Amino acid sequence: MQRHLFVINPVAGKKDRSGLIRKAVERMLLIEPYEIEVTKCVGDATEIVKEKLDTLPSDAFLRIYACGGDGTLSEVVEGVYKAQNKNCAVGVVPIGSGNDFVKYFEEIPTEKFRSLPDMVRGRLDFSDLILVKDADSGREHVSVNIVSAGYDAAVAKGMEKYKKLPLVSGKAAYNLSVVECLISKMKHKFTLVADGEEVKDKDTEYLFAICANGKYYGGGFKASPLSDIKDGLLDFIRIKTVSRLTFAALVGSFRRGEHLTKLQKYCTHKLCKKLKIISEKIIDVNIDGNIIPMKNPTISVVPNAVRIILPE
């Protein structure tokens, strides 16, 4: 038996759309059982999904719709991973400020993902996940899109502050944080170990390092243009510390996804299955827009870990 679960983040995108989504669901007159859950706090979506899957009858299949931004989607996917129940699939209804994961599907208009009838009738596919583990606590977190550390994690951390301002979009919040972090967040000292081998760079100070499953983050930056969500590999990209003048040129290329070809002097791309980031300090790790402080995090790919729903 197929069931539907709509998980709505009422604060995604600055406007509470939970009432509109509830009415849209009711208008579909679904014959199959469905539930609507509205999150109350950060992490709530993970607990809701895990509880629903833990109590799901063995003959049932649950289609879960994350109605929110990339953070909501990440929480829902984490709930699926923690439940370890394969009888489910996850779709995103992008009503957040960034909505970057759906940009990976460049042939599908974003509005198709916002159409609940198209999502309910949507086809299933698979996606890898990224698992991030803290060396000290052993705690694990899951990403469906991009994990990063360094300058851009500092930007994502600052972005949350600007997103709270009236009339500031996700893209504008990102740009404001970029400018602020130019003052003090340009250098990050890491030792990087990819698939058991230390990365031998002449200079171990980096602007940032990312491990990508999807292609876009930060409100539309094409950070990892070569990513494939089903290849069982991480796209590991590192960028050296650069001058502020060079940074200005880098940002434009990075936004357009041209940095791997036009700025090879500063950017390095490598495919791997596991990356360890070692630092003397606690590292702020950006996991799909959520900033989590970690000690020497290990980032690894989990192949074909989740079914995803693509609109009809």
N, C-alpha and C positions, 0 to 999 in steps of 0.2 A: 504494500500500500504506500502510495506517495503522499507526503505531507509537506507543508510550506511553513517556514518561520521567517517573519519580517522583523529584523532587529534595527530599530531606529535610534539614531543619535540626535536628540532634539537641539543640540547646540552646534551641530555641524553647519558650516556655511553662514554663521551669524544669525540665522533665522530659523525658528522652530517650525519644521515642516511635518511634524508628527501627525497633526490633525489632517493635513492634506493627503498624506500617504495612507492613513487609516481609511479615509473616504475612498481613495482610489482602489485600495484592496477590496473594500466592501462592494464597490461597483462592478468588480469582475465576477461576482457571484460564483466564486470557486466551489465546485462540488467536493473537491478533496479537502481534508481537514487542514486548517491553517491557524496560526497564532501570530499575534503582534506583540512585541515586547519593546518598550521604550527604556533606554539606558538612563541611569541616574547619576553615574560617576565614571571616572576613568577606570578601566578594567572590568566594568560591569558586563560588557558584551562577551568577554571571554567566559565569565562565570555562567551567563545565561546559556550560551551555546553548549558548554561542557555539560551542564545539568540536563539540557534537553537530549543530548546524545547519550548520556549515561542511562537515561530512562527510556530510550527509544526501543520499541518492540523489535525483535530480531527480523521480522518480516516487513519492516517499514523502511522507506528511504526518505530522508529529510533534505529538502531544498532550502538553503538558508540565504537570505538576501540581506546584505550589509548595507543599510540605508544611511549613508554618512560619507565621510572622507576616507583618505588612506589609513588614518589611524583607526577608524572603526573597522575597516576591512582587516587590518592587521590583528586587532583584538579578536574578531570572529574566527580568523584562521588559526590563531593561537588556541582558541577553545576547541576547534576541530582537532588540532594536533595533540592537545592534552587528553582529549577523550579517546583518541586512538580508535575511533569508530569509522569504518570506511563506507558505511551506508549513508553517505551524504555528499552534497556538492554546495559550493559557495559562489554566489554572484554578488556583484557590487552595484548598488544604485547610487551613482556618484552625485551627492548633494553637498559635498564639503567644499573647502576653499581651494584645495590643490587638485584633487582627483587625478593623480598622476598615473596610477597603475593602469587605468583603462586606456591611456594614451599609447600603451604598448600595441594595442590592436588598432593600428593606424588605418585599416580598411573599414573599421566599424565606427560610424559617427557616435560621439558621446551621448547624443540624445536617445539613441537606441537603448543604451544601458539605463536611461532614466524612464523608459517606457515599461511599466510593470507588466502589461500583457506580453510584451516581447520577451521579458526576462522569465516570466512564468512558463512560457512556451519554448524557452531557449534550449539550445543544445549543450551537451556536456563535453568538456575537454579536460586535459590534465595540466598541472603546473608543478614545477619544483618549488621547494621552500628553502629558506635560509635559516639555519639554527645558530643562535649566538649563545655562548656559554661563558659565564663569569668564572675565572680561575679560582677565586677565593671562596665564593659562596656556593658555587656549583649550580646556581640558578640559570635556567634556560629561557630564552625568548625566541619567538619565531617571526620571521619577516617573509612577506610574499613579494616585496619589491626591491628595496635597496637598503643596505647597511653601510654606514660610513663613520669615520672618525677623523678629527682634525678641524680645519677651518669650517667646513660645511656643517659639521655637527654643532659648532658654536653658532653658526648662522641659524640653523634650525631651532636651536635653543632660544636665540633672541627673537626669532620669528614669532614664537608663541606670544611674546609680549606685544608685538605690533599688531597681531591679528585681533587683539581685544579692542583696538581703537575703532571708532565708528568709521564706516565707509572705506576701510582699508581691506583690499582683497588679499587672497593668499599670495598672489604674484607681487603685489606692492609691499606686503609685509616682508617677503623674502628679500626684495631689493633694499629696503630700509635696513634690515639686519646685515646685509652684505656690506653696506657702507660703514655701519657701526663697528663691525669686526675687522675692518681694514686697519684700525688703530692698534689692536693688541693681539689678534688671533692669527697671525700670518705664519708662525713657525710652530711645528709640533714634532717632537723628537720621538721616533718609533724605531723599534726593531721589528721587521716583518719576516715571518716564516711561512712560506707557501708550500704546501704539500711536503712538509718536513725539511725543506731546504731554506736556509736564511737568504733573504734577498740582499745581494751584495751591491748596494749603491754606494757611490763615493761619499755622498752626504746623506746622513740618516735623519735630516730635518725635512719634513714634508709639509706641504700646504694641506693636503688631506689624502686619505686613501678610502676607496669604496669597494664593496663587493656587491655586485648587482645580479638580480634575477630579471627585473624589468628594465626598461630603458630610461624612463623619465622620473624626475623628482624635483622638489623645490618649486612647485608651481609652474612646471613646463620646461625645465632644463633637461636637454637630452644627454644625460650624463654617460650613458652606456649604450651607444648606438648599435653595437653588435650583439646585444643580449638575445638569448633564446631561452624562454621559460621552460623548455622541455629538453634541454641538452644534457642535464645532469652535471653541469659545471657552473662555477662562479666566474663572472667577469670581474677580475681584480684590476683596478685602475689606480695608479698612484701618481700624484703630481708633486713635483719638487717645490720647495719654497722659492718664490719669485719676488721680484721687486714690485712695488705698487704700480709702476708704469707698465710693466709686462702683464700684471694682473688685469689691467683694464682691457687689454687685447684678449687675454685668456677667457674672460667672462663671456664675451660675445661668441667666441668659438665654442665654448662649453654649452652655452644656451642652444646653439644650432646643431650640436653633435658633431662638430668638425675638429675637435681638439686632438683626436687620435691620429689624424692625418696631417693637420696643419701645424700642430705644436708638439711634434715628436721629441723635440729637444727637452721638453718639460714633462710630457705625459708618457706613461708606460702602461701598456695593456698586456695582461697575461690571463690565461685560463687556468683555473685550479679547482680542487675540490675542498680544500681546507686552507684557511689563513689564520695565523695567530698574530696578534698585535701586542708587542711587549713594550712596556713603558714603566719608568720609575714611579709615575704618578697614576692616580685613578683617571681613567679615560671616559669622557662623555661619548657614548655611542648612540648614533642616530639610527633608530630602527623604525623605518617607515614614518618618520616625523616625530616619533616618541623618543625623548632623550633619556637614556638610562646610564648612570655612572657604573663603570665596570673596571675590574682589575685584570689586565692581560687577557682580554676576551679571545675566544676561539670561535671562528666563523666557518661553518661548513654547510655544504649543500645536502638537501634531502630530496633525492630524485622522485619525480611523479608522486609527490606527497599529498596532493589535494586535488579533488575534482573541482573544476570551475564551471560556472554557467555563463555562456555567451548568448547575447540576445538573438531571437529568431530573425 
